[in-house]
């Protein structure tokens, strides 16, 4: 596992701590989960392909529903 260090303005750090406390977790865990969520999202190419398939088969999906 690797570590990363970032610098946040005082007001951002205070807000991060507040949000993390409200979620019952640490600021570090909240940031880690946020980064993992961001990295786990499908890429733009996948989104374009999915949009194309959904649009192309829109009528078929409507009939099957």
Secondary structure, DSSP 4 states (H G I P E B T S, - for coil): ---------HHHHHHHHHHHHHTTS-HHHHHHHHHHHHHHSPPHHHHHHHHHHHHHTHHHHHHH-
